[in-house]
Amino acid sequence: VGRVIEYYGPGVASLSASHRFTITNMGAELGATTSVFPSDERVRSFLEAQGRGASYVELLADEDAVYDEHQHLDLDSLEPMMACPSSPDNVVSVRSVAGLPVAQVCVGSCTNSSYEDLTIAALMLRGKTVHPEVSMTLTPGSKQVFEMIVQDGYFADLTAAGARILESACGPCIGMGQAPPTGAVSVRSFNRNFKGRSGTSEDLVYLASPEVCVASALTGVITDPRDLGIDFIPVDTPTQFLVHDNMLVSPASDPSAVEIKRGPNIRPVPLAQPLTDTIRAELILKVGDNISTDHILPAGAKVLPLRSNIPAIAEFVFMRVDPTFPERCRQAGQVVVVGGSNYGQGSSREHAALAPMYLGLKAVIVKSFARIHRANLINFGILPAVFADPTDYDRIQQGDDLELVAIHQGLATGTITVLNRTQGTEFQVSVALTPREQELLHSGGLLSHIKAKQAVVVPV
């Protein structure tokens, strides 16, 4: 948390662009602010294969760059690993859990769904059949990937082996279909396995590479692919991707003329009010470390169809933590949430900020934030604050009457005082915000800021 991870060294040159997609995607699961690979010849070849070679720019670290910490990875010594339930960081070697019966295997999602990933899966499945006790699905990462595996014949290998092809969407990763059987093991090449995220409350989701997924699908138990006794054929990045952008719609020349069609389950996006100089609110909920956006707003087939109806989806905020949260917010009017370290980890789901804002959430005070959720809070006009002294977390209780004072001055200085009216104490919180972030909060979030800038004043 709070680190930027840069990958460098001779091993980097062996990693294709799609390999780097997966590694940097998983950086978010570390809590990292972001992850960086050099823009090198592998990147150039990828862009050229996509017909975008002219966009290439070499981007490398300065020779005198200084780093806070170095970690050395010997790629030759790595072995297949997997994340056990129910966190992406609960990682063990595949062989340490090998033999565990598997009921479901899902390959794809945003993390391991490139042309190379699905080609590897197809080659491993070619001429074979998925174990009869296993349900297997594959999710191409894009329309381009889908078309190319069909064009190059790999689609037939996948379906002939018994895999079912899903649409290019989040799908099983957020519990929209393919919810695994209760208490049964699901092995997925996805990036998150927080409890209940799959759509099954008592799920057992393991995260692994496509190779481990396919090996387990063939044997019916968790299997290290090296134990299959097959020769792996290296799959290189195509020298020419199929570029077929017929489904892309160009921006309207006159956006004001575009009609927004809203059915009964589609409501306008609610906007936050401009930030006031004082926030007095009830500490409506106090939670611990590693609260994910799935804790804040669950995924699943029951909740996510309401994503265009904020009043309706807000009824599920913190449902798995405290089902009374929405009603208590309505009774309190303005509320504050307090959390521990790495608050807001996981999905970038903006509804985890938007729906609480609709319920009256004005500020979140934590020991540390996951970067993306912190940005979403600002975008929807919610003040993100960090305990100046982490031990103050232990001194406040759910239900306390809190008052944040002199907020506008505090944004400029980086520190705001919080009065605990219930206990008669006070503490400090840090609000290290960029000038732009301050501007967004003062406006009531990004949408309000954009609307204000676009407003036309006509003199009369």
N, C-alpha and C positions, 0 to 999 in steps of 0.2 A: 504494500500500500504506500502510495506516495513516491514510488520509484519509476523511472523510465528505463526500460530494458533494451540495450543495444546488442545485437548479435554480430560478431565479427570473427575473423580468423579463417584459416584455410578450409575448414569444414563448410563454411557458408556457401562456397562456390559449388558444392555438391547438391545444394538444395534448390529445387525449382521454385518458380513463383507460387505454384499451388501448395507446395510444402510450406512455404513461408506464410501463405494465407492462414493455414491451420495453426501454425505456431503463434503468430501474432494474435489470432482470434483467441487462443487459449490464454494469452497474456492477461486478458481481462479477468480470467478466473483466478489468477494470482493476486488480483487486486491492483495490478500495475496501472499507472497513469496511462502509459502507452508502450508499444514495442516497436523497435525500429530495425530494419534490415538495410544494408547499403543498396543503393540503386546501381547495380553492376551489370555485367554482361548477361547474366541470366535474366535480369529484368529487361534489358534491351531486346533479347531474343523473344521474350514473351510478348512485348509490345509490338514487335515486328510481325509476329505470327498473328496478332490481332488486327493488323493493318494500321497500327498507330505508332510506327517506328519514329515518325517525325516528332512525337511528343516526348521522346526519351531525353532525360537529363541525368548525367552522372551525379550522384549525391553520396559523398563519403564523409566519414568523420575527419575532422582536422587532425593532422599528425600530432599536434601537441595537446589533444583532448585529454582531460583528466576525469577519472571515474571514481565514484565513492567505493565501489566494490567490484571485484572480479570473480567470476566463477568459471571453471574450466570443464568443458564437456568433451570427452573422448568419444567421438561417434562410433568408433570401432568397438567400444566396450559396452555400448548401450544394448539393452535387451527389451523385448516387448513389455510394456507396462499397461496397467489399466487402473481406472479410478473406481473404487468400491462405493456402495451406497453409504451416505447420501450426500456426497460433496465432491466436487471436481478435484479437490486436493487430497483426498483419501486414497493415495496412490500406492500400489504394490506391483510386484512383478506378476505377469500372467501365470507363470509356472507355479507361483505360490498359492493360487486359487484354482488351478487347473482341475478339471474333472467335475466341477459343479454343474448340475443339469441346467440347461437353458431352454426356455420356452419361446423366446422371441429374439430376433436380431433385426436391427434397423441400421442401414447404412445411408449416409447422406446428411441432410440438414445444411446449415451454413458452413459447417466446419470441415467436413470430409466429403465433399460432393463434386469435386472437379472432374474433368474428363479423365485425368490420370487416375484418380481414386476409383471411379466406376469401371475404368478399363482393367485395373488390377483385380477388382472384384469379379469381373466377367471372365478373365483368364483363369482365375482360381476355380471358378464354378464350371468352366467349359467341360462338357461331357459328364458332369456329375449332377447329383440331386440333393437338395436340401434335406436334412434329417426329417423324418416324418413327424417328430414331436416338436418341430420348430416352425414358427411363422416368421417369414423373412420379407422385409420390404427394402426398397431402395428409393432415394429421393435425389434426382438430378438437381444440381445447384442452380441451373438456369435453363432457359429455353435453348441457348447455344449448346450446352452440355447434352441436353435431351436429344436435340437433332443430330448431334455428332455421333452419339452411341448408337443411334438408329442407322445412320448413314454408313458407319464403319462395321456394322454387324454385331456389335457387342450387346445390343438390346436383346437379340435372339438368344445369346448365351445366358443372359440373366434370367429371362422369362422361362426358358427351357429347363433351367435348373430348379425352378419353383419360386423364384423371387417375384414379388408383386411390385410394380412401379407406381409410385405416388407422384402427385403434382409437385412442382417446384415451389414449395412453401414450407413454413415451419413444421406444420403437421404434428407428428408424434412428439417432437421435442417440447411442445407446449400443450400437450394433452388434447390436441384436436385430431382425434382418431388414433387407433392402434394403442389404446390404453392396455397395458399388460395385465395378465391375470394376477389377482391378489396373491402376494407371497411368492410369485414366480420370478425367475431371473430374466431380465431383458438386457441384452448386450447391444450397445448403441455407439456409433461413431460420432456422437453429438458432443456438445461442449458443456452441458449442465445436467445434473442428476439430483437436484434438490428434491427432498421428499415430497411426494404428491404432485410434482410438476408434470409427470407423465399422464395424469388423469386418473391414476389409481392411488388412493391414499396410502396403502401399505405396499408401496412398490419396492422393488429391488433392482435398481438400474445401475449397470456397470458401463463405464465409458472406455472405449478402446479404439484402436486404429481400424481401418477397413479390413486389413489383413487378418487381424484377430477376430473381427466380427464374422468374416466369411469362414475362417477355420472352425469357429464355434458353431456356425450354422450347419456346416457339413457333418460335424461329429455329434452334435446335440449336447455337448458339454463345453465349458470354457476350455479353449485349446490354444496353446502357443503355436503359431503357424509354422514355426521351424520343426515342429514335431509331426507335420503331415507327410514329410518325406517327398516334397515336390520341389522342383527347381523354379525359382521365381524369375520371371522374365522382366528385366528392367523396362519400365514404361517411360519414354521420353516425352517432353512437351512437344505437341505437334508443331511442325514447321509452318503450318497454315491452319488457323482456326476457321470454322465456318462463320462468317460474319453476315448475318441475315437480320437486319434491324427493322423488319417490316412492321413490327408491333409497337415501335416507339412512336409516340405522338409528340409533335413539336409544340412548344409553348404557343399559346394564343397570341396573335398580334394585338388584340384588344381584350385584355383580361376582364375588363368591366362588362363585356358583352356575354361572358360565359355564364350559363345558367347552372346553378348548383341544385341537383335533383336530390331531394331528401324524402325518404319514405317515413313511415311512422316510427321506426326505430333509429332514425338518424336525427340527432339534435345539434344545433350550433355549438361550437366549442366555447365553454364558459371562460371568462377572462377574470384575472385577479385585479383587485384594486391597487392603485399606487401605494407604495410602501409608506406607512405612517411613521412618525417620529417616536411613537411609543406603542408597544404591543403588550397588552395585558391579557393573559390567556391561561386556561387550566392546563397543567401538565396531564394530558389526557391518557398518555400511554408511555411506559418506560420499558424498554426492551434491552436485550443483551448484545453480544458481539455477533458479527456475520449475519445480520438480518439481510436477506436477499429481497429483490423486487418481487419474488414469488411469495414471500411472507407478506409483503405490503399489499400486493394485488395479485391473487393467484391466477395461474393460467387455467386452461381446461375448456372443455366443450360447453360447460354451463355458463362460464363467465365471459370468455372472449368474444362470443357473438354480439355482446353488448358494447363493444369497444367504440362504436359511433354514437353511443347514448350515455353520456357521462353521468347524468342523474341515476340511471339504472345500474351502471357498473360500479358506482361509488358504494352501493350497498354491500359489496364484497371486500372492501378495504379492510385489511388485517383480519380477514375471516378466520384464518387458521391460527391466529394468535389470540384474538379477542373478538368473538362474534358480535359483542355489544358496541364495538367501536363506532360504527356509523351513527347509531342512535345517541350515544353519549356525546358525540360531536355536535349533533343538532341541538341537544339540550344546552351545551356549553357555549355555542356560538363561535368563539375564537379559541383555538387550541394550539398546544405545542407538544411535540413528540421528542423524547430523549432516548438516545441509543448508545451502544458501545462502539467498538472498533469495526471498521470496514462496513459501515451501514450502507445499504443499497447495493450490495454486490449482485452479480448475475446479469440478467437480461437488461438491455437498455430501455425496457418498456417505459415509455413516457407517461403512460396512464398511472404508474406508481407515484407520480408527482401530481398529475392532473386531477385524478379522482380525490386524493386527500385535500388538494387545494379547494375543490368544490365543497368539501365538508367543513371548511373553515380552518385548515391547517395554515398557520402563519409563519412558523419557524420550526426547524429541526436542530436540536443541539446534541452533538455526539462526540465521541473520542476521535473518530476519523471516518471519512467518507470514502466510498467507492466513487471514482472520478465521474463516470457517466451519470450516475444518479444525482450527484451534486449539481452537475450542469443542468439536468432536467428540473431540479428544484428551482434554480434561478430562472430558467426559461418560463416557469409558471408562477413566478412572483413569490416564492417561498424562501425565506431567509435561511441559508445554511450556516450554522455556527459550530465551532469546535471548543470544547472545554479548554480554557487556558491552563487550568490545573486538573488533570484527569481524575484526581481523587474527589473533586466536587460532584462527580457522577454518583458517588456513594452517599452523598449528603442530602440528596433531594429524593422525594418520594412521589409516586404517581398520585395525582389529585392535588398537588401543591398549586397555589396561586402564584404564577410567575409574571413579572413585569420587566420587559426589556425597555430601557430608557435611553434617551438621547441617541437614537439609532442613526440618524443622518450624520451626526458628528462622528459616531463610532465607525461608520463605514469608511470615513476618511482617515481615521487614525488606526483602524484595524482591530479595535477592541470595543466591546459593548458590555455595559454593566447590566446584570440580571438581578432584580430584587425578588427574593422569595418571601412574598407577603405572608404566607402560612407560617413559616418558621422564623421570620424576622431576621433573615440573613441575606447576604448578597454574594455573588461570584462573578468572575469575568469570563467572557467567551471571545474567541478569536474569529474575526471575519476577514480573512485575507482574500480580498476580491480585486480583480483587475478593474480599471476604469470602466470598461464596457460592461462588466458584470454589475457594477454599481449602478450604471445607467439603466440596465434592464430591470433591476429590482425597484429602482425609483419609479419606473414606468408601470410596474405591475406585471413584468414578464415580457418575453420576446414578442408575442402577438400584439400586446397592448403598445409596445414600443414601436412596432412597425406601423400599426394603425395611426399612431400619433404623428409619425414622420410623414405619412402619406396624406394626412388631412390637409385639405385645401382651404385656405382662408381667403374669402372674397371680400374686398373692401366695399363698403356701401356709403 
